[in-house]
Amino acid sequence: MADRFDQHAVRHRMKLLRDDGDATLYENRDGVHCPACGDPFTRLLLTERRTHSFGLDDSERLCVARESDRLVVCTHDS
């Protein structure tokens, strides 16, 4: 897989849901493959923020924090 996901190359296959300058959220409309596992994804979040929190559904939330040498991921029940 590529070192960097090129959203511009597949932009026509996704729907932009939100872009606030340093975080962009897309919906996958055409089976674009995940840069991590290779399976098609549902939504893609690209962010330059150090931390980010977003909802998965009504009962779960996923939080991501990027550290200098690792990614910390926590799930939470609402």
N, C-alpha and C positions, 0 to 999 in steps of 0.2 A: 504494500500500500504506500501511497505517497507520504512524504514527510509532513506536508501541509495540505489541509482540505481546501480546495479552490472553489468557494461558493459561487464565484462569478462564472465558472465553466458550466455549472449546473443550475444557474439562477432561473432559467426558463422552465425548469422542471419542479420548482418549488414556489410556494406562495409566501411572500413577506407578510408576517403577522404584526411585527413591531420592530422599530429601530429607534433607539433613543440616543444614538451617538456612540455609546461605548458598549451597548448590548443589542444584538440583533436576533430575532426569533423567526424561524421559517417553518412552514408546514411542508412536508414532503408530498408532492402530488403525483410523482411518477417513478417510484421505486429507486430513488437515489440511495446508494449504498453508504453505510456508516463507515467513516474512516478508521474506526477502532476494530470492529468485528466483521465488517463486510456485508452484514445483513441490511436490508432496507430499514431506514429509521422512520419514525412518525413526525417528530419535531427536532429541529436543530437550533441550539442556542450557541451563538458566538459572542464571547464577552472579553473585554479587556480589564474588567473589574477584578480585584483580588478575591472578593467573595461574591457569591450570588445565591439567592434562595428563590425557588419557584415551586408552584404546586404541581403535583402529579395527577391527583384527582381529589374528590371531596374529603378523603380520609388520610391522604399521605402528602408529604412534602419532602423534597430532596434539596439538600444544601451542599454546596461545593465551595471549598476553599483551596486556592492554589498557593502552595508554599514554594520556596526556592528549589527544593529537591523532591517534592511529592505533592500529590493531590489528595485532599481529605474529603471524603463523601460521607454524609450522614443522612439517614432517612428518619422521619418523624411522623407519628400519628398526630392528627390535628385534634 
